[in-house]
Structures are given as C-alpha cells and as structure tokens.
C-alpha cells in the first residue's frame, strides 16, 4: 500500500526548511549586467561625491550672507567677478562683494556657498548683477561629499541593485562588483496525459500548461529556467530527469506526481536517488501535496500538477527561495507588495491551513475597492485569469467575514 502524506508542515516550518539551503557563490560582473542582481559585498566610497561643491541650478554663485534680505522690492547688488564653465575647478576664490556666473554642474569657487537662480537676477551691464532672492548657505548647491564621502559604506551586501544604485556605482567608478549568482532552474512537467502546446490532443490528453506559465513566472522573477522535455508517468524516466536536473541546475521544479495516487512516482524517484525528503505536504490551500527535498545538496520542489496550485506554490515558496539562493538575506522576511481592499462577502476557510484566495477587484470612487472572491477548482485556468490578486487567510482562522479590510497581493 502506498504511504500517504507525511505530516503537513505549516507554511512557517516549510520556509524554515527552505532557509537550510545555502546561497549560491558570488560572481564578479560588469556594471552593464548588474541591474536587478544582489550585491555580495559592501560598497565603500573611494572618493568624495561630488568631489567639490557644484551648482544645482544656472545662476550666480554667491556668499549667502551677502544677499541676505534681498527681495523683488529690495534687491541686492554684487559685482561679477568671473564666469565659471563646466568641467573645471576655479583656481581663484570669490572676492567679497562679488558673484560668479555659473551653469548647472559647474564647481563653485572657494568662498561661495550658494547659487541664486538666474531668473531671480538681472545683468545690469558694466559687471553689475541685481539679486532679488535671499538664500541660506547650501541653497541650490550639491555640497562636496553630499552623495558619498571617502570611507563611507554607501551600499550594503544584500542590496538588490536598481537603476538608482547602478548610477551611484557608475559615479564612484565601480565598473565591476561581486553579486549573487542568478539561480538556474530545471523545470520538469510529468504526466502521461500531457502533450506539447503545439500538438493536437487526442482523447484523454491535454496540452502542457505548467511548463509555459511557470517558466514565464521564473523569467519575470529574474531566474534562468530551462524547460525539460515532457516526462511520462514512469519511475525510470522521472528518476533520470531528476538526476540530470540536480547535476546541472541550482533548483529543480517538478510539476505533477506529488500526491499519493498510484501513478505518482516523484517520491520514489527522489528516494532512489538518495534525496532527503524534507517535507511532503504543507498546510496551504491550494498546494497541499507539495514536496521539498534535498538532492545532492540542491533544492528540489515537487509542485502539484493542477495549474492554479502550481502557480501559487511557486509564488509563495519557490520565488523567495530563488531570491535567497541569489543572495538576498531577507528573502523570507520581505513582505510582498500589497494594497488595501474590502472583502465583498464571507469566505470560509479550514482552520489549520493557510488559504490563498483569488480575488477580483471592483473599483469604487472614494472608497476601498471591493475584493470579490474568485472560487473554483485548482485545475481551472479561468480563476487565475479572472483574478487581480490574492488574499491570505491565516491558518488560525476559519474564514473572513464580509466587509473585512484585506491586503491584496497582485498576481
């Protein structure tokens, strides 16, 4: 008799098991390919940025004290001492009672500490400049070392690099850096009933959906998936595919074959390969029959074959695991982006499991949007097509009453 599920672990226990897999080794990449990667080293500024104070506006560099109280009706007057082009550091200080014509990005002369915007001035000729604005020191100026100072840690290991961080690195001259490796993912779909998407199914067959949807989700998350050929419900075939995947990829995702039916061979194949079965069953809906195993020290997840279950397990567990493998130290603590809504009606849930309910949003001017539950079988595609997001019902609740404020996670 085939054994049933192991004790279904909680979602917290399942995440703790995912944490046991070590992050991948770092690699050095160029700045051009570093965006969206996770830093594997602290970045310390080797120079001040800016190197000296620079104008943030076109206008006139001044001593702020010398235009104190200047207004449209009571302007101040300074003599023009110099014009400062961009790209040079002035070799003379600004004399008292004088100003310097300056363009955005040019370096201030010694003695100047503010810039009057050109629209608040007037060139009266013969070197006389009228000033119609009062300033404080530092106004309209990018101060020396304001972005970064020599020896300052400007980016910490574990930072996911956005275009903003790429700009800072470029400004500091850091054109190569250590980042976490992009995880490679082997994607296997199993089942005698599956045929490729381009095939015409015969009676009893269906087109393979999971390979395409899961690969798209993985690519969207920045991973590098490889889709294996479809694998029949055959122990030797599944075992061979798993062995190849574990030998060549950082994570193996196998959809189908994770329940306890007579033709579900994933567990046997993993055991025959010497895998450590960490969990078979997690208290989540949809997705209870999920398997987690360590195969040759690498992670392998057996996803349910039903399309909705597979996608939600990937979203809830596999994507944080990928971020963890890529070097994100807070991969399992990061709170997914959500937005508020109001539940339209009561939703029942089974206590002891965490339910992820698909919802469709109805916008309401001046009010929170209504979140309408989209209920249906996990093998149907339309529940995900109709849904705008997910709400989570914790395992210690038996459901949520209508009108409850909820946090909706976009999908």
C-alpha positions, 0 to 999 in steps of 0.5 A: 500500500502506498504511504500517504502524506507525511505530516503537513508542515505549516507554511512557517516550518516549510520556509524554515526548511527552505532557509537550510539551503545555502546561497549560491557563490558570488560572481564578479560582473560588469556594471552593464549586467548588474541591474536587478542582481544582489550585491555580495559585498559592501560598497565603500566610497573611494572618493568624495561625491561630488568631489567639490561643491557644484551648482544645482541650478544656472545662476550666480554663485554667491556668499549667502550672507551677502544677499541676505534680505534681498527681495523683488522690492529690495534687491541686492547688488554684487559685482561679477567677478568671473564666469565659471564653465563646466568641467573645471575647478576655479583656481581663484576664490570669490572676492567679497562683494562679488558673484560668479556666473555659473551653469548647472554642474559647474564647481563653485569657487572657494568662498561661495556657498550658494547659487541664486537662480538666474531668473531671480537676477538681472545683468545690469551691464558694466559687471553689475548683477541685481539679486532679488532672492535671499538664500541660506548657505547650501541653497541650490548647491550639491555640497562636496561629499553630499552623495558619498564621502571617502570611507563611507559604506554607501551600499550594503551586501544584500542590496538588490541593485536598481537603476538608482544604485547602478548610477551611484556605482557608475559615479564612484567608478565601480565598473565591476562588483561581486553579486549573487549568482542568478539561480538556474532552474530545471523545470520538469512537467510529468504526466502521461496525459500531457502533450506539447502546446503545439500538438493536437490532443487526442482523447484523454490528453491535454496540452502542457500548461505548467511548463509555459506559465511557470517558466514565464513566472521564473523569467519575470522573477529574474531566474534562468529556467530551462524547460525539460522535455515532457516526462511520462508517468514512469519511475525510470524516466522521472528518476533520470530527469531528476538526476540530470536536473540536480547535476546541472541546475541550482533548483529543480521544479517538478510539476505533477506526481506529488500526491499519493495516487498510484501513478505518482512516482516523484517520491520514489524517484527522489528516494532512489536517488538518495534525496532527503525528503524534507517535507511532503505536504504543507498546510496551504490551500491550494498546494497541499501535496507539495514536496521539498527535498534535498538532492545532492545538496540542491533544492528540489520542489515537487509542485502539484500538477493542477495549474492554479496550485502550481502557480501559487506554490511557486509564488509563495515558496519557490520565488523567495527561495530563488531570491535567497539562493541569489543572495538576498538575506531577507528573502523570507522576511520581505513582505510582498507588495500589497494594497488595501481592499474590502472583502465583498462577502464571507469566505470560509476557510479550514482552520489549520491551513493557510488559504490563498484566495483569488480575488477580483477587484471592483473599483469604487470612487472614494472608497476601498475597492471591493475584493470579490472572491474568485472560487473554483477548482485548482485545475481551472485556468479561468480563476487565475485569469479572472483574478487581480490578486490574492488574499491570505487567510491565516491558518488560525482562522476559519474564514473572513467575514464580509466587509473585512479590510484585506491586503491584496497581493497582485498576481 
